[in-house]
């Protein structure tokens, strides 16, 4: 049975079926996205065991991004996310991602691990965009809030490996056992597949299956409203994953320099990434009432300011943690609103393809900023490097200010732009 056939005939925005599916979907997203940073979180341990070069350390994160880009772009061009049931695609992808991630402890050396991390990202492209499509199928007036819950769950799931790494499970050299971190992340992702298969179905706003049209992917950048929404998203992504990847390492360096226990630094890294879940939910609630662009611009302004000042607190790890917590809340708060905006501005038959195209473009850009940070740290130290990330929020604000002036912007947030 297809997702469309499983949906109720009439919209029931406040129904138990809606919230049962959305809550189950958020739980599944949280569990599945534990895969994302499971490799990054254990870079310190792998650096010791495998004698990793700086480039290999960066590629353990970047390979996931690249795999996601390839998978999402293929999905967008082939309209895969709109031609097969989203629940089936999500469940299969989460299970496959869990299996390849769990294979990493059985390999020896960075090259094989990087290849498996690439495959993990490839399969995660079948988790995130289809998840957003399923949320959109249940919501209209509260779409920003609903997608905000999903992205909040994604954020919390992405932070989980940092929490695992802070737990008192020790291996050799007094470091957390990295294999346990990877196995735990994979077990959570396998559980996500079961949750989606058993508890999630599509909602009443799911459009009929789309015919194959490879040209639709290009429309995401040739139609001005979609182009401006996606340019805003690119500004957001210029900052987001570089911050999520390197700020936990930045905190470790700060805590080490101050002579504070490393488990506190790892816990702070988890808290900074996880705090974004709060920002996603609050921003989603306010965006449906005040407007998508209003809330996204405010979030970009706060996170951009944090880019500029965070480095100045390197010598005071407690103050640095406080600044990074604010940054963690703001840096991802606008993410769901870009996705909600694209789902409202595009042809409803191709929501899955539009979201896949948006995310593939954004994650491709993250490869640049993730790679930029390490050589800049070696050249200038930690203090000034995050200022570079403020370029993204600035350009995002400009794009959104232009978008809100267009007549098509009235399609967003029930006319609240």
The 8 nearest C-alpha neighbors of each residue, nearest first, counted from 0:
[[1, 4, 2, 5, 3, 84, 6, 87],
 [2, 0, 4, 3, 84, 5, 83, 85],
 [3, 1, 5, 84, 201, 4, 6, 200],
 [4, 2, 1, 6, 5, 205, 201, 207],
 [3, 5, 1, 2, 6, 0, 7, 201],
 [4, 6, 2, 3, 1, 7, 200, 201],
 [5, 7, 202, 203, 3, 4, 201, 2],
 [8, 6, 203, 9, 5, 202, 10, 4],
 [7, 9, 203, 6, 10, 4, 202, 5],
 [8, 10, 7, 203, 11, 6, 204, 202],
 [11, 9, 203, 12, 8, 204, 7, 202],
 [10, 12, 14, 13, 9, 17, 203, 7],
 [13, 11, 14, 10, 138, 17, 137, 139],
 [14, 12, 11, 15, 17, 18, 16, 10],
 [15, 13, 11, 16, 17, 12, 18, 19],
 [14, 16, 18, 17, 19, 13, 20, 11],
 [17, 15, 19, 14, 18, 20, 11, 13],
 [18, 16, 14, 20, 15, 19, 21, 137],
 [19, 17, 21, 15, 20, 16, 22, 14],
 [18, 20, 16, 22, 17, 21, 15, 23],
 [19, 21, 199, 23, 18, 17, 22, 24],
 [22, 20, 18, 24, 23, 19, 25, 17],
 [23, 21, 25, 24, 19, 20, 18, 26],
 [22, 24, 26, 20, 21, 25, 19, 27],
 [23, 25, 21, 27, 22, 26, 20, 28],
 [26, 24, 149, 28, 22, 27, 23, 152],
 [25, 27, 29, 23, 24, 28, 22, 30],
 [26, 28, 191, 24, 30, 25, 29, 194],
 [29, 27, 25, 31, 30, 26, 153, 32],
 [30, 28, 156, 152, 153, 26, 27, 32],
 [29, 31, 187, 27, 188, 28, 191, 32],
 [32, 30, 188, 28, 33, 191, 29, 93],
 [31, 33, 156, 34, 157, 35, 29, 30],
 [32, 34, 156, 157, 184, 31, 35, 30],
 [35, 33, 32, 37, 184, 36, 31, 185],
 [34, 36, 32, 33, 37, 157, 63, 120],
 [35, 37, 39, 38, 40, 157, 34, 160],
 [36, 38, 160, 34, 40, 39, 35, 181],
 [39, 37, 36, 40, 41, 59, 42, 60],
 [40, 38, 36, 42, 41, 60, 37, 59],
 [39, 41, 37, 38, 161, 42, 36, 160],
 [40, 42, 44, 39, 43, 38, 177, 45],
 [41, 43, 45, 39, 44, 40, 46, 56],
 [44, 42, 46, 41, 45, 47, 40, 39],
 [45, 43, 47, 46, 41, 42, 48, 177],
 [46, 44, 48, 42, 47, 49, 43, 41],
 [45, 47, 51, 50, 43, 44, 49, 48],
 [46, 48, 50, 45, 44, 49, 43, 51],
 [47, 49, 45, 46, 50, 44, 51, 43],
 [48, 50, 51, 45, 46, 47, 108, 109],
 [51, 49, 46, 47, 48, 52, 45, 108],
 [52, 50, 46, 49, 55, 56, 53, 45],
 [51, 53, 55, 54, 56, 50, 46, 57],
 [54, 52, 56, 55, 57, 51, 373, 58],
 [53, 55, 57, 56, 52, 58, 51, 370],
 [56, 54, 58, 52, 57, 53, 51, 59],
 [55, 57, 53, 54, 59, 58, 42, 51],
 [56, 58, 54, 55, 59, 60, 61, 53],
 [59, 57, 61, 55, 60, 62, 56, 54],
 [58, 60, 56, 57, 113, 62, 61, 38],
 [61, 59, 58, 62, 39, 63, 57, 38],
 [60, 62, 58, 64, 63, 59, 366, 65],
 [61, 63, 117, 65, 58, 64, 60, 59],
 [62, 64, 120, 117, 66, 116, 61, 65],
 [65, 63, 61, 67, 62, 66, 362, 120],
 [66, 64, 62, 68, 67, 63, 61, 69],
 [67, 65, 121, 120, 117, 63, 69, 68],
 [66, 68, 120, 121, 124, 70, 64, 65],
 [69, 67, 359, 65, 71, 66, 70, 363],
 [70, 68, 66, 72, 67, 71, 73, 65],
 [69, 71, 121, 67, 73, 124, 68, 72],
 [72, 70, 74, 355, 124, 359, 68, 73],
 [73, 71, 75, 69, 74, 359, 70, 68],
 [74, 72, 70, 76, 71, 75, 77, 69],
 [73, 75, 79, 71, 77, 72, 78, 76],
 [76, 74, 352, 72, 78, 355, 356, 73],
 [77, 75, 213, 73, 78, 74, 216, 72],
 [76, 78, 79, 74, 75, 213, 73, 211],
 [79, 77, 75, 352, 81, 80, 76, 74],
 [78, 80, 74, 82, 77, 81, 83, 75],
 [81, 79, 351, 78, 82, 352, 74, 83],
 [82, 80, 79, 78, 351, 209, 83, 208],
 [81, 83, 79, 208, 80, 209, 78, 84],
 [82, 84, 81, 80, 85, 79, 88, 87],
 [85, 83, 2, 87, 86, 1, 88, 82],
 [84, 86, 88, 129, 87, 89, 83, 80],
 [87, 85, 89, 88, 84, 90, 195, 196],
 [88, 86, 90, 84, 85, 89, 91, 196],
 [87, 89, 85, 91, 86, 90, 125, 92],
 [90, 88, 126, 86, 92, 87, 125, 91],
 [89, 91, 192, 87, 93, 92, 88, 195],
 [92, 90, 94, 88, 93, 89, 87, 95],
 [91, 93, 122, 95, 89, 125, 94, 90],
 [92, 94, 96, 90, 192, 95, 91, 188],
 [93, 95, 189, 97, 91, 96, 92, 192],
 [96, 94, 92, 98, 97, 93, 91, 99],
 [97, 95, 119, 93, 122, 94, 99, 98],
 [96, 98, 185, 94, 100, 95, 188, 189],
 [99, 97, 101, 95, 96, 100, 94, 102],
 [98, 100, 102, 101, 96, 97, 115, 119],
 [99, 101, 97, 102, 98, 103, 96, 119],
 [102, 100, 98, 99, 103, 182, 185, 97],
 [101, 103, 99, 100, 105, 104, 98, 106],
 [102, 104, 105, 106, 101, 112, 100, 115],
 [105, 103, 178, 106, 102, 101, 181, 107],
 [104, 106, 103, 102, 107, 101, 178, 112],
 [107, 105, 103, 104, 111, 108, 112, 102],
 [108, 106, 105, 111, 109, 112, 104, 49],
 [109, 107, 110, 49, 111, 106, 112, 51],
 [108, 110, 112, 111, 113, 55, 107, 51],
 [111, 109, 113, 112, 108, 114, 55, 107],
 [110, 112, 114, 113, 109, 108, 115, 106],
 [113, 111, 109, 115, 114, 110, 103, 116],
 [112, 114, 116, 110, 115, 111, 59, 109],
 [115, 113, 117, 111, 112, 116, 110, 118],
 [114, 116, 118, 112, 117, 113, 99, 119],
 [115, 117, 119, 113, 63, 118, 114, 62],
 [118, 116, 66, 62, 63, 114, 120, 115],
 [119, 117, 121, 115, 116, 120, 66, 122],
 [118, 120, 96, 116, 117, 122, 121, 100],
 [121, 119, 63, 67, 66, 123, 117, 118],
 [122, 120, 66, 67, 70, 118, 119, 124],
 [121, 123, 92, 124, 96, 119, 120, 125],
 [124, 122, 126, 120, 125, 121, 67, 119],
 [125, 123, 71, 67, 122, 70, 126, 121],
 [126, 124, 123, 92, 122, 89, 88, 127],
 [125, 127, 89, 123, 124, 129, 130, 128],
 [126, 128, 130, 129, 124, 125, 131, 123],
 [129, 127, 131, 130, 355, 354, 126, 132],
 [130, 128, 132, 85, 131, 127, 126, 133],
 [131, 129, 127, 133, 128, 132, 126, 134],
 [132, 130, 134, 128, 133, 129, 135, 127],
 [131, 133, 129, 135, 130, 134, 351, 128],
 [132, 134, 136, 130, 131, 135, 201, 129],
 [133, 135, 131, 136, 132, 137, 146, 130],
 [136, 134, 132, 138, 137, 133, 131, 142],
 [135, 137, 204, 205, 202, 133, 134, 138],
 [138, 136, 202, 135, 134, 204, 203, 17],
 [139, 137, 142, 135, 141, 136, 140, 134],
 [138, 140, 142, 141, 135, 137, 204, 413],
 [141, 139, 142, 413, 138, 412, 287, 143],
 [142, 140, 144, 139, 143, 138, 287, 145],
 [143, 141, 138, 139, 145, 144, 140, 146],
 [144, 142, 283, 146, 145, 141, 339, 287],
 [283, 143, 145, 284, 147, 141, 142, 146],
 [144, 146, 142, 148, 147, 143, 141, 134],
 [147, 145, 149, 148, 143, 335, 144, 142],
 [148, 146, 279, 144, 283, 280, 335, 150],
 [149, 147, 151, 145, 280, 146, 150, 152],
 [148, 150, 146, 25, 152, 151, 147, 153],
 [151, 149, 153, 147, 152, 148, 154, 335],
 [276, 152, 150, 148, 154, 279, 149, 153],
 [151, 153, 29, 149, 155, 150, 154, 25],
 [154, 152, 150, 29, 156, 151, 155, 28],
 [155, 153, 151, 157, 152, 156, 276, 273],
 [154, 156, 273, 152, 158, 157, 153, 276],
 [155, 157, 29, 33, 32, 153, 159, 158],
 [156, 158, 33, 154, 32, 155, 159, 35],
 [157, 159, 155, 269, 156, 273, 272, 161],
 [158, 160, 162, 156, 161, 157, 33, 163],
 [161, 159, 163, 37, 162, 158, 40, 164],
 [162, 160, 269, 164, 159, 163, 40, 158],
 [161, 163, 159, 165, 164, 160, 269, 266],
 [164, 162, 160, 166, 165, 161, 180, 159],
 [163, 165, 161, 162, 166, 175, 160, 180],
 [166, 164, 162, 265, 262, 163, 266, 161],
 [165, 167, 163, 164, 168, 162, 175, 262],
 [168, 166, 169, 165, 175, 164, 262, 163],
 [169, 167, 175, 166, 176, 170, 164, 174],
 [170, 168, 175, 174, 176, 173, 167, 171],
 [169, 171, 176, 175, 174, 173, 172, 168],
 [170, 172, 173, 174, 169, 176, 175, 44],
 [173, 171, 174, 170, 169, 175, 44, 47],
 [172, 174, 171, 169, 170, 175, 176, 168],
 [173, 175, 169, 170, 172, 171, 176, 44],
 [176, 174, 169, 168, 170, 164, 177, 173],
 [175, 177, 170, 169, 178, 179, 174, 168],
 [178, 176, 180, 179, 41, 175, 181, 44],
 [179, 177, 181, 180, 176, 104, 182, 103],
 [178, 180, 182, 177, 181, 176, 183, 175],
 [181, 179, 177, 183, 178, 182, 163, 184],
 [182, 180, 184, 178, 179, 183, 37, 185],
 [181, 183, 179, 185, 184, 180, 101, 186],
 [184, 182, 186, 180, 185, 181, 179, 187],
 [185, 183, 181, 33, 187, 182, 34, 186],
 [184, 186, 97, 188, 182, 187, 183, 101],
 [187, 185, 183, 189, 188, 184, 182, 190],
 [186, 188, 30, 190, 184, 185, 189, 31],
 [189, 187, 31, 191, 185, 30, 190, 97],
 [190, 188, 94, 186, 192, 191, 187, 97],
 [189, 191, 187, 193, 188, 192, 186, 194],
 [192, 190, 27, 188, 194, 189, 193, 30],
 [191, 193, 90, 189, 195, 93, 190, 194],
 [192, 194, 196, 190, 191, 195, 197, 189],
 [195, 193, 191, 197, 192, 198, 196, 27],
 [196, 194, 199, 192, 198, 197, 193, 90],
 [195, 197, 193, 194, 90, 198, 192, 199],
 [196, 198, 194, 195, 193, 199, 192, 200],
 [197, 199, 195, 194, 196, 23, 20, 200],
 [200, 198, 20, 195, 24, 23, 197, 196],
 [201, 199, 20, 2, 202, 86, 5, 198],
 [200, 202, 2, 6, 133, 136, 3, 205],
 [201, 203, 137, 136, 6, 204, 205, 200],
 [204, 202, 6, 10, 7, 205, 136, 137],
 [205, 203, 136, 202, 137, 206, 10, 138],
 [204, 206, 136, 203, 202, 3, 207, 201],
 [207, 205, 348, 347, 204, 208, 3, 136],
 [206, 208, 209, 348, 205, 3, 81, 347],
 [209, 207, 82, 81, 206, 348, 210, 83],
 [208, 210, 348, 81, 82, 207, 211, 349],
 [211, 209, 212, 208, 82, 78, 81, 348],
 [210, 212, 78, 209, 213, 77, 82, 79],
 [213, 211, 214, 215, 210, 78, 77, 76],
 [212, 214, 76, 215, 77, 216, 211, 78],
 [215, 213, 212, 216, 217, 218, 76, 211],
 [214, 216, 218, 217, 213, 212, 219, 76],
 [215, 217, 214, 218, 219, 76, 75, 356],
 [218, 216, 219, 215, 214, 220, 221, 213],
 [219, 217, 221, 215, 220, 216, 222, 214],
 [218, 220, 217, 225, 216, 226, 221, 222],
 [219, 221, 226, 218, 222, 217, 225, 223],
 [220, 222, 218, 219, 223, 217, 226, 225],
 [223, 221, 218, 225, 220, 224, 226, 219],
 [222, 224, 226, 225, 227, 221, 220, 402],
 [225, 223, 227, 226, 222, 402, 228, 407],
 [226, 224, 228, 219, 223, 227, 222, 229],
 [225, 227, 220, 223, 229, 224, 228, 219],
 [228, 226, 230, 224, 229, 398, 225, 402],
 [229, 227, 225, 231, 226, 230, 224, 337],
 [228, 230, 232, 226, 231, 227, 225, 233],
 [231, 229, 227, 233, 232, 228, 226, 398],
 [230, 232, 395, 228, 234, 229, 398, 233],
 [231, 233, 229, 235, 230, 234, 337, 236],
 [234, 232, 230, 236, 361, 235, 231, 237],
 [235, 233, 391, 395, 231, 237, 392, 232],
 [234, 236, 232, 233, 237, 238, 392, 391],
 [235, 237, 239, 233, 238, 234, 361, 232],
 [238, 236, 391, 234, 235, 365, 233, 239],
 [237, 239, 388, 236, 235, 241, 391, 242],
 [240, 238, 236, 242, 241, 330, 237, 235],
 [241, 239, 243, 242, 244, 238, 365, 236],
 [240, 242, 369, 244, 243, 239, 368, 238],
 [241, 243, 240, 239, 246, 244, 245, 238],
 [244, 242, 240, 241, 245, 246, 239, 272],
 [245, 243, 241, 242, 240, 246, 247, 39],
 [244, 246, 248, 242, 247, 243, 241, 249],
 [245, 247, 249, 248, 242, 243, 250, 244],
 [248, 246, 268, 250, 249, 245, 251, 244],
 [249, 247, 251, 245, 246, 250, 252, 244],
 [250, 248, 246, 252, 247, 251, 245, 253],
 [251, 249, 253, 247, 248, 252, 264, 246],
 [250, 252, 248, 264, 254, 249, 253, 255],
 [253, 251, 255, 249, 250, 254, 256, 248],
 [252, 254, 250, 256, 251, 255, 313, 316],
 [253, 255, 259, 257, 251, 256, 252, 316],
 [256, 254, 258, 252, 257, 253, 259, 251],
 [257, 255, 253, 254, 258, 252, 314, 259],
 [256, 258, 254, 255, 259, 253, 314, 316],
 [259, 257, 255, 256, 254, 260, 261, 253],
 [258, 260, 254, 257, 255, 261, 263, 256],
 [261, 259, 262, 263, 258, 254, 264, 255],
 [260, 262, 264, 263, 265, 259, 251, 254],
 [263, 261, 265, 165, 264, 260, 266, 166],
 [264, 262, 266, 261, 265, 260, 267, 259],
 [263, 265, 267, 261, 251, 262, 266, 250],
 [264, 266, 268, 262, 165, 267, 263, 161],
 [265, 267, 263, 269, 268, 264, 165, 262],
 [266, 268, 264, 270, 265, 269, 263, 271],
 [269, 267, 247, 265, 271, 266, 270, 264],
 [268, 270, 161, 266, 158, 267, 162, 272],
 [271, 269, 267, 273, 268, 272, 274, 266],
 [270, 272, 324, 327, 268, 274, 269, 273],
 [271, 273, 158, 269, 274, 327, 270, 275],
 [272, 274, 155, 270, 275, 158, 271, 276],
 [275, 273, 328, 276, 271, 272, 277, 327],
 [274, 276, 328, 278, 327, 273, 277, 331],
 [151, 275, 277, 279, 274, 278, 154, 273],
 [278, 276, 275, 280, 279, 274, 281, 328],
 [277, 279, 332, 328, 275, 281, 276, 280],
 [280, 278, 332, 147, 151, 276, 282, 277],
 [279, 281, 147, 283, 148, 277, 282, 278],
 [282, 280, 284, 278, 283, 279, 277, 285],
 [283, 281, 285, 279, 284, 280, 332, 286],
 [144, 284, 282, 143, 147, 280, 286, 281],
 [283, 285, 144, 281, 282, 286, 287, 280],
 [284, 286, 288, 282, 287, 283, 289, 281],
 [287, 285, 290, 291, 289, 283, 288, 294],
 [286, 288, 412, 285, 143, 284, 290, 141],
 [287, 289, 285, 286, 290, 284, 415, 412],
 [290, 288, 286, 285, 287, 415, 293, 291],
 [289, 291, 415, 286, 416, 293, 292, 287],
 [292, 290, 286, 416, 293, 294, 336, 295],
 [291, 293, 295, 294, 290, 399, 296, 416],
 [294, 292, 290, 296, 291, 295, 297, 289],
 [293, 295, 297, 296, 292, 286, 291, 298],
 [294, 296, 333, 292, 298, 297, 293, 291],
 [297, 295, 299, 396, 293, 298, 294, 292],
 [296, 298, 300, 294, 295, 299, 293, 301],
 [299, 297, 295, 329, 301, 300, 296, 333],
 [298, 300, 392, 296, 302, 297, 301, 303],
 [299, 301, 297, 303, 298, 302, 296, 304],
 [302, 300, 304, 298, 303, 299, 329, 297],
 [301, 303, 305, 330, 299, 329, 304, 326],
 [302, 304, 389, 306, 300, 305, 392, 301],
 [303, 305, 301, 307, 302, 306, 300, 308],
 [304, 306, 302, 308, 307, 303, 309, 326],
 [307, 305, 303, 386, 385, 304, 389, 308],
 [306, 308, 386, 304, 305, 309, 303, 389],
 [307, 309, 305, 311, 310, 306, 304, 312],
 [310, 308, 311, 305, 312, 306, 307, 322],
 [311, 309, 382, 312, 313, 308, 383, 381],
 [310, 312, 309, 308, 313, 382, 383, 314],
 [313, 311, 319, 315, 310, 314, 309, 318],
 [312, 314, 315, 253, 310, 311, 316, 319],
 [315, 313, 312, 316, 253, 257, 256, 311],
 [314, 316, 312, 318, 313, 317, 319, 253],
 [317, 315, 319, 318, 253, 254, 320, 314],
 [316, 318, 320, 319, 315, 321, 254, 312],
 [317, 319, 321, 320, 315, 316, 322, 312],
 [320, 318, 316, 312, 322, 317, 321, 315],
 [319, 321, 323, 317, 318, 322, 316, 324],
 [320, 322, 318, 324, 319, 323, 317, 325],
 [323, 321, 319, 325, 324, 320, 326, 318],
 [324, 322, 326, 320, 325, 321, 327, 271],
 [323, 325, 271, 327, 321, 326, 322, 320],
 [326, 324, 328, 322, 323, 327, 329, 321],
 [325, 327, 323, 329, 324, 302, 328, 305],
 [326, 328, 324, 271, 275, 325, 330, 272],
 [327, 329, 275, 278, 274, 325, 326, 330],
 [330, 328, 332, 326, 298, 302, 327, 331],
 [329, 331, 302, 327, 326, 332, 328, 239],
 [330, 332, 334, 333, 329, 275, 279, 328],
 [333, 331, 279, 278, 329, 334, 282, 330],
 [332, 334, 295, 336, 331, 335, 298, 282],
 [335, 333, 331, 336, 337, 332, 338, 150],
 [334, 336, 147, 338, 337, 146, 333, 339],
 [335, 337, 339, 333, 338, 334, 291, 143],
 [336, 338, 340, 339, 335, 334, 232, 341],
 [337, 339, 335, 341, 336, 340, 342, 354],
 [340, 338, 336, 342, 337, 341, 143, 335],
 [341, 339, 337, 343, 338, 342, 411, 336],
 [340, 342, 344, 338, 343, 339, 345, 225],
 [341, 343, 339, 340, 350, 344, 345, 338],
 [344, 342, 340, 341, 345, 411, 410, 339],
 [343, 345, 341, 342, 340, 410, 225, 346],
 [346, 344, 342, 343, 341, 347, 350, 225],
 [345, 347, 348, 349, 350, 344, 342, 343],
 [348, 346, 350, 349, 345, 206, 342, 343],
 [347, 349, 206, 209, 346, 350, 207, 208],
 [350, 348, 352, 347, 351, 346, 353, 81],
 [349, 351, 353, 347, 352, 342, 348, 354],
 [350, 352, 80, 354, 349, 81, 353, 132],
 [351, 353, 75, 355, 349, 78, 354, 350],
 [354, 352, 356, 350, 355, 351, 349, 357],
 [353, 355, 357, 351, 356, 352, 128, 358],
 [354, 356, 71, 352, 75, 358, 353, 357],
 [357, 355, 353, 359, 75, 354, 358, 72],
 [358, 356, 354, 360, 355, 359, 353, 229],
 [357, 359, 361, 355, 360, 356, 362, 354],
 [360, 358, 68, 71, 356, 362, 361, 72],
 [361, 359, 363, 357, 358, 362, 356, 364],
 [360, 362, 358, 233, 364, 363, 359, 236],
 [361, 363, 365, 364, 359, 360, 64, 68],
 [362, 364, 360, 361, 365, 366, 68, 359],
 [365, 363, 361, 362, 366, 367, 237, 360],
 [366, 364, 362, 367, 368, 363, 237, 369],
 [367, 365, 364, 369, 363, 368, 61, 370],
 [368, 366, 365, 370, 364, 369, 371, 363],
 [367, 369, 371, 370, 365, 241, 366, 237],
 [368, 370, 241, 366, 371, 367, 372, 365],
 [369, 371, 368, 367, 372, 366, 57, 373],
 [372, 370, 368, 369, 373, 367, 374, 375],
 [371, 373, 375, 370, 374, 369, 376, 368],
 [374, 372, 376, 375, 371, 377, 370, 53],
 [375, 373, 377, 376, 372, 378, 371, 370],
 [374, 376, 378, 372, 377, 373, 379, 384],
 [375, 377, 380, 373, 381, 379, 374, 378],
 [378, 376, 374, 375, 380, 379, 373, 381],
 [377, 379, 375, 376, 374, 380, 373, 381],
 [378, 380, 376, 375, 377, 381, 383, 384],
 [381, 379, 376, 382, 377, 378, 383, 375],
 [380, 382, 376, 384, 383, 310, 379, 249],
 [310, 381, 383, 311, 380, 384, 313, 385],
 [384, 382, 310, 385, 386, 381, 379, 380],
 [385, 383, 386, 381, 382, 387, 375, 376],
 [384, 386, 387, 306, 388, 383, 307, 310],
 [387, 385, 307, 306, 388, 384, 389, 383],
 [388, 386, 385, 389, 384, 390, 306, 383],
 [387, 389, 238, 390, 386, 385, 391, 306],
 [390, 388, 303, 391, 387, 306, 386, 392],
 [389, 391, 393, 388, 392, 387, 394, 234],
 [390, 392, 234, 237, 394, 389, 393, 235],
 [393, 391, 395, 299, 234, 303, 394, 389],
 [394, 392, 396, 390, 395, 391, 389, 397],
 [393, 395, 397, 391, 396, 392, 234, 398],
 [396, 394, 231, 234, 392, 398, 393, 397],
 [395, 397, 399, 393, 296, 394, 398, 400],
 [396, 398, 394, 400, 395, 399, 401, 393],
 [399, 397, 395, 401, 231, 227, 400, 396],
 [398, 400, 402, 396, 401, 397, 292, 231],
 [399, 401, 397, 398, 403, 402, 396, 404],
 [402, 400, 398, 399, 404, 403, 397, 405],
 [401, 403, 399, 404, 400, 405, 227, 224],
 [402, 404, 408, 400, 405, 401, 416, 399],
 [405, 403, 402, 401, 406, 400, 408, 407],
 [404, 406, 407, 408, 403, 402, 401, 224],
 [407, 405, 408, 409, 404, 403, 410, 402],
 [408, 406, 409, 405, 410, 224, 344, 411],
 [407, 409, 410, 416, 406, 405, 403, 411],
 [410, 408, 414, 407, 411, 416, 406, 415],
 [411, 409, 408, 414, 407, 343, 413, 344],
 [410, 412, 416, 409, 413, 414, 408, 343],
 [413, 411, 415, 287, 414, 416, 290, 291],
 [414, 412, 411, 415, 140, 410, 409, 416],
 [413, 415, 409, 412, 416, 411, 410, 408],
 [414, 416, 290, 412, 413, 289, 411, 409],
 [415, 290, 411, 408, 414, 409, 291, 412]]
